[in-house]
C-alpha cells in the first residue's frame, strides 16, 4: 500500500497517513462499499460484508460544492478473481483554484 501527493502541504501528509492507517487489503468488497458510501454521504447501517462479488471495476467522480466547494474526488477501484491483475483502490483529490470575488 502506498500514498502519493504532489505537494508538501501538511493536510496532504495527514490525509495520506489516515488512509494508510485505515485501509485493509483483505476485504476489498467491504473497502469499495465503505468508500463509495462515505463519498456519497450515505450512512451505512449494519455490516457491508457478505458481498460475494467476483469482479468489480469502476470510477466515481464526486464534486460536492456544499461540503467541499474547492475539492473534487475521483474514486477508482478494481477487484478481480484469481489475482489476474493487482486489485486497487485509488483516490485522486484535486483542489480547484478559489473563485475571485469582484
C-alpha positions, 0 to 999 in steps of 0.5 A, spaced: 500 500 500 502 506 498 500 514 498 502 519 493 501 527 493 504 532 489 505 537 494 508 538 501 502 541 504 501 538 511 493 536 510 496 532 504 501 528 509 495 527 514 490 525 509 495 520 506 497 517 513 489 516 515 488 512 509 494 508 510 492 507 517 485 505 515 485 501 509 485 493 509 487 489 503 483 483 505 476 485 504 476 489 498 468 488 497 467 491 504 473 497 502 469 499 495 462 499 499 465 503 505 468 508 500 463 509 495 458 510 501 462 515 505 463 519 498 456 519 497 454 521 504 450 515 505 450 512 512 451 505 512 447 501 517 449 494 519 455 490 516 457 491 508 460 484 508 457 478 505 458 481 498 460 475 494 462 479 488 467 476 483 469 482 479 468 489 480 471 495 476 469 502 476 470 510 477 466 515 481 467 522 480 464 526 486 464 534 486 460 536 492 460 544 492 456 544 499 461 540 503 467 541 499 466 547 494 474 547 492 475 539 492 473 534 487 474 526 488 475 521 483 474 514 486 477 508 482 477 501 484 478 494 481 477 487 484 478 481 480 478 473 481 484 469 481 489 475 482 489 476 474 491 483 475 493 487 482 486 489 485 486 497 487 483 502 490 485 509 488 483 516 490 485 522 486 483 529 490 484 535 486 483 542 489 480 547 484 483 554 484 478 559 489 473 563 485 475 571 485 470 575 488 469 582 484 
